[in-house]
């Protein structure tokens, strides 16, 4: 009986308390907020970079070219030379 009582007391002591759970959740939320802020900051830097602008311009030009060719294939407009 004493052994089972000791065992159950040890198990109760191992269980996290509500206070500990709250502090862990708060820590997790803080880390998540910091990570999101870092991601947003990095995304802004990328969007403002020259390489991103060049890639965006190139993609836009290629898309226009592709749709012009598609229009020509479908007979809706004359090809540009």
Residue frames as qw, qx, qy, qz and C-alpha x, y, z in Angstrom:
[[0.000, 0.886, 0.464, 0.000, 0.00, 0.00, 0.00],
 [0.309, -0.790, 0.103, 0.519, 2.78, 2.39, 0.87],
 [0.423, -0.135, 0.599, 0.666, 4.47, 1.64, -2.42],
 [0.219, 0.600, 0.659, 0.396, 1.37, 2.39, -4.47],
 [0.149, -0.931, -0.267, 0.199, 0.83, 5.60, -2.53],
 [0.390, -0.599, 0.326, 0.619, 4.44, 6.66, -3.14],
 [0.391, 0.154, 0.690, 0.590, 4.10, 5.73, -6.79],
 [0.119, 0.789, 0.564, 0.212, 0.91, 7.76, -7.26],
 [0.247, -0.891, -0.059, 0.376, 2.47, 10.75, -5.48],
 [0.429, -0.339, 0.493, 0.676, 5.48, 10.59, -7.79],
 [0.295, 0.439, 0.695, 0.487, 3.18, 10.51, -10.82],
 [0.041, -0.914, -0.401, 0.044, 1.27, 13.53, -9.54],
 [0.349, -0.748, 0.173, 0.537, 4.49, 15.43, -9.06],
 [0.432, -0.045, 0.623, 0.650, 5.51, 14.64, -12.66],
 [0.238, 0.720, 0.613, 0.225, 2.29, 16.09, -14.10],
 [0.237, 0.206, 0.022, 0.949, 2.69, 19.71, -15.19],
 [0.013, 0.560, 0.580, -0.592, 0.63, 22.20, -13.30],
 [0.325, 0.830, 0.444, 0.089, -1.70, 24.70, -14.94],
 [0.143, -0.925, 0.148, 0.320, 0.75, 27.47, -14.20],
 [0.449, -0.368, 0.654, 0.485, 3.56, 25.63, -15.98],
 [0.475, 0.462, 0.694, 0.281, 1.29, 24.92, -18.95],
 [0.160, 0.952, 0.241, -0.102, 0.41, 28.61, -19.24],
 [0.238, -0.796, 0.377, 0.408, 4.05, 29.67, -19.17],
 [0.492, -0.069, 0.746, 0.443, 4.94, 27.09, -21.84],
 [0.385, 0.696, 0.585, 0.161, 2.05, 28.25, -24.03],
 [0.003, -0.969, -0.013, 0.247, 3.14, 31.85, -23.57],
 [0.397, -0.533, 0.577, 0.475, 6.70, 30.89, -24.55],
 [0.495, 0.264, 0.747, 0.358, 5.43, 29.10, -27.64],
 [0.255, 0.881, 0.398, 0.005, 3.30, 32.09, -28.65],
 [0.175, -0.880, 0.233, 0.375, 6.28, 34.41, -28.17],
 [0.448, -0.273, 0.702, 0.481, 8.47, 32.22, -30.37],
 [0.431, 0.539, 0.683, 0.238, 5.77, 32.00, -33.00],
 [0.105, 0.963, 0.187, -0.162, 5.34, 35.78, -32.99],
 [0.284, -0.723, 0.444, 0.448, 9.09, 36.30, -33.31],
 [0.484, 0.013, 0.765, 0.425, 9.32, 33.80, -36.16],
 [0.351, 0.744, 0.557, 0.111, 6.41, 35.42, -38.01],
 [0.033, -0.953, 0.046, 0.297, 7.99, 38.86, -37.59],
 [0.379, -0.492, 0.620, 0.480, 11.29, 37.57, -38.97],
 [0.475, 0.319, 0.755, 0.320, 9.54, 35.93, -41.92],
 [0.229, 0.901, 0.365, -0.051, 7.64, 39.14, -42.70],
 [0.182, -0.859, 0.272, 0.394, 10.81, 41.21, -42.47],
 [0.434, -0.247, 0.730, 0.466, 12.70, 38.84, -44.76],
 [0.432, 0.565, 0.676, 0.192, 9.82, 38.73, -47.26],
 [0.115, 0.962, 0.130, -0.209, 9.82, 42.53, -47.41],
 [0.287, -0.670, 0.510, 0.457, 13.56, 42.57, -48.05],
 [0.479, 0.088, 0.786, 0.381, 13.16, 40.04, -50.85],
 [0.341, 0.764, 0.544, 0.058, 10.31, 41.97, -52.49],
 [0.013, 0.968, -0.053, -0.246, 12.36, 45.15, -52.42],
 [0.567, -0.405, 0.534, 0.479, 15.49, 43.52, -53.85],
 [0.290, 0.592, -0.426, -0.620, 16.70, 44.24, -57.36],
 [0.010, -0.135, 0.964, 0.228, 16.88, 40.53, -58.21],
 [0.274, 0.439, 0.802, -0.297, 13.21, 40.10, -57.34],
 [0.344, 0.700, 0.078, -0.621, 12.22, 43.08, -59.50],
 [0.179, 0.474, -0.698, -0.506, 14.21, 41.73, -62.43],
 [0.094, 0.076, 0.992, 0.046, 12.68, 38.26, -62.08],
 [0.315, 0.571, 0.594, -0.470, 9.18, 39.75, -61.81],
 [0.318, 0.671, -0.214, -0.635, 9.73, 41.86, -64.95],
 [0.095, 0.311, -0.872, -0.366, 11.12, 38.87, -66.85],
 [0.198, 0.270, 0.930, -0.155, 8.16, 36.71, -65.81],
 [0.354, 0.661, 0.333, -0.572, 5.69, 39.40, -66.87],
 [0.269, 0.595, -0.484, -0.583, 7.38, 39.79, -70.27],
 [0.002, -0.127, 0.973, 0.193, 7.44, 36.03, -70.81],
 [0.294, 0.428, 0.782, -0.344, 3.76, 35.72, -69.89],
 [0.382, 0.684, 0.034, -0.620, 2.79, 38.45, -72.37],
 [0.181, 0.472, -0.732, -0.458, 4.87, 36.80, -75.07],
 [0.142, 0.067, 0.987, -0.026, 3.26, 33.44, -74.38],
 [0.362, 0.570, 0.596, -0.435, -0.27, 34.83, -74.58],
 [0.333, 0.658, -0.269, -0.619, 0.54, 36.65, -77.81],
 [0.100, 0.275, -0.902, -0.317, 1.76, 33.39, -79.33],
 [0.230, 0.291, 0.901, -0.226, -1.33, 31.59, -78.05],
 [0.392, 0.654, 0.246, -0.599, -3.52, 34.26, -79.66],
 [0.276, 0.545, -0.585, -0.533, -1.67, 33.79, -82.93],
 [0.038, -0.065, 0.993, 0.096, -2.10, 30.01, -82.75],
 [0.262, 0.494, 0.767, -0.314, -5.81, 30.46, -82.18],
 [0.283, 0.437, 0.556, 0.648, -5.98, 32.91, -85.08],
 [0.139, -0.854, -0.466, 0.185, -7.16, 35.89, -83.07],
 [0.018, -0.945, 0.134, 0.299, -4.37, 38.29, -83.91],
 [0.720, 0.633, -0.228, 0.173, -1.44, 38.70, -86.28],
 [0.824, -0.294, -0.101, 0.474, 2.06, 37.75, -85.14],
 [0.042, -0.978, 0.156, 0.135, 4.45, 40.59, -84.30],
 [0.867, 0.300, -0.071, 0.391, 7.80, 40.57, -86.04]]
